[in-house]
Amino acid sequence: DAGVIQSPRHEVTEMGQEVTLRCKPISGHDYLFWYRQTMMRGLELLIYFNNNVPIDDSGMPEDRFSAKMPNASFSTLKIQPSEPRDSAVYFCASSSPGTRHLHGYTFGSGTRLTVV
Amino acid sequence: AQSVTQLDSQVPVFEEAPVELRCNYSSSVSVYLFWYVQYPNQGLQLLLKYLSGSTLVKSINGFEAEFNKSQTSFHLRKPSVHISDTAEYFCAVTFQSTGGGNKLTFGTGTQLKVEL
């Protein structure tokens, strides 16, 4: 298995632009999580899905952030409009109830977003 | 609700010296415990886990952690560190039950810096 795949690895954009981050979870995993990591706040859970349905989006900072999971193999996190304070590393992770206790989550390599 | 506390944000240590990274958790129910490692510019990787049984668990690269239920701790140790162990280490907890949304709660991380 190729693991959790995120794209792009790096993104630099201007303030006000729309940014879309992409994630492909491990096949068979029915939970998908989006995290944001910054020096100031550490690792923050933004939203997570179960069977493509958003379960908890209480960590989404503002209405500028939205996430979708149109099918079991793809999810997006969109920021519109982007602001400099959104600069961070965004991680996607996946797991399944059957293996959660064995492996925890499997993380992607992250997308480093810089908003200038 | 469950929570994880990592009191040390940074731990500097000389190569070949022993190290302990502290982790305390709070939960009213039985939990699974994990340590993740994040090397620079990479995602989080599972280092080791406690599920049940023996309270001392070990990783393949010499780290070990001991589950202490009375002290609600899961400290990470290594008797002799190497430069390559320089990374950020995250403690995480999840409920043993299948409920709870399959969510891992992460600590704020401890930056281990190994010096020559």
Interface residues (C-beta under 8 A of the other chain):
Chain A: V4 Y31 G42 L43 L45 Y48 N50 I55 D56 F91 A93 S95 P97 R100 H101 L102 H103 G104 Y105 T106 F107 G108 S109 G110 R112
Chain B: Y32 F34 Y36 N41 Q42 G43 L44 Q45 L46 K49 L51 F90 A92 T94 Q96 T98 G101 N102 K103 L104 F106 T108 G109
